[in-house]
Amino acid sequence: QVQLVESGGGLVQPGGSLRLSCAASGFTFSMYAMRWYRQAPGKEAELVALLTSDFVSTIFADSVKGRFTVSRDNAKNTVYLQMNSLKPEDTAVYYCNVRVGGDYWGQGTQVTVSS
């Protein structure tokens, strides 16, 4: 079955960096686009980034353009979200997502940006 496992979150000071990972299994990873979403407390989930199967990336959230990048390693069945120059407003639970027939989600990883 499809499984997504995020990791790499944590507490970081403003201006710091984190790299989130999402390890995928249960489907042919290289054939599918992968998405990163985030949900801050009291807010709706927001699509942050998309990376297609042919490595075309799109950052959707205007607030993170120029600071976040998305990449994938098909040999490791893993998608990454590199987050630089983090701000307190980036605090959220970050989820990866894949659409294989239906939507599949990981359990999420908490990112807290605070001094």
C-alpha positions in Angstrom: 0.0 0.0 0.0 1.0 3.6 -0.5 3.0 5.0 2.4 4.6 8.4 2.9 6.8 9.1 5.9 8.0 12.7 6.5 11.0 13.6 8.6 13.3 16.5 9.3 11.1 18.9 11.1 12.0 20.6 14.4 12.6 23.8 16.2 14.8 26.4 14.3 15.6 30.0 14.9 14.5 32.7 12.4 16.9 32.8 9.5 17.8 29.1 9.9 17.3 26.2 7.5 15.7 22.8 7.5 15.5 20.0 5.0 12.4 17.9 5.1 12.3 14.4 3.6 9.4 12.3 2.5 10.2 8.6 2.0 7.7 6.9 -0.3 6.7 3.3 -0.8 4.0 1.2 -2.3 3.9 2.8 -5.8 6.3 3.5 -8.6 7.7 6.7 -7.2 9.5 7.9 -10.3 6.2 8.0 -12.2 4.3 10.4 -10.0 4.3 14.1 -9.1 4.9 14.8 -5.4 3.5 17.7 -3.4 4.3 19.4 -0.2 1.6 21.1 1.8 1.6 22.8 5.1 -1.0 23.7 7.7 -0.5 26.3 10.3 -2.6 26.4 13.5 -6.1 27.7 12.8 -5.5 27.9 9.1 -6.4 25.8 6.1 -3.8 23.6 4.4 -1.7 25.4 1.8 0.0 23.9 -1.2 3.6 24.8 -1.0 5.4 23.0 -3.8 5.0 20.5 -6.6 7.6 18.4 -8.3 6.6 16.5 -11.4 7.9 13.1 -12.4 10.1 14.8 -15.0 11.6 17.1 -12.3 9.7 20.2 -13.1 9.2 22.1 -9.9 6.7 24.8 -9.0 6.6 26.8 -5.8 3.0 27.8 -5.2 3.1 29.7 -2.0 4.3 33.3 -2.8 5.5 33.7 0.8 8.2 31.0 0.3 9.4 31.8 -3.2 13.1 32.3 -3.3 13.5 30.5 0.0 12.2 27.0 -0.5 13.2 24.5 -3.1 11.8 21.0 -3.8 13.8 18.1 -5.2 13.6 14.3 -5.5 15.9 11.3 -5.5 14.2 8.5 -7.5 16.8 6.0 -6.5 15.8 6.6 -2.8 12.1 7.1 -3.4 12.4 10.3 -1.5 11.2 13.9 -2.1 12.8 16.8 -0.2 11.8 20.3 0.7 14.8 22.6 1.4 13.7 25.5 3.5 16.1 28.5 4.0 15.7 31.9 5.7 12.9 30.5 7.8 10.5 32.9 9.3 8.1 32.5 12.3 5.2 32.4 9.8 6.6 29.2 8.3 5.6 27.4 11.5 3.3 24.6 10.5 2.9 20.9 10.1 4.3 20.0 6.7 2.9 17.1 4.7 3.8 15.3 1.6 1.2 14.1 -0.8 0.9 11.9 -3.8 -2.1 11.2 -6.1 -2.1 7.5 -7.0 -5.7 7.0 -7.8 -6.7 8.8 -4.7 -4.9 11.2 -2.4 -2.3 9.8 0.0 -0.7 11.8 2.8 2.1 11.3 5.3 1.7 11.8 9.0 3.3 15.2 8.8 6.3 16.8 10.4 6.2 19.8 12.7 8.3 22.8 11.8 8.5 25.5 14.5 10.4 28.7 13.8 11.0 30.7 16.9 13.7 32.4 18.8 
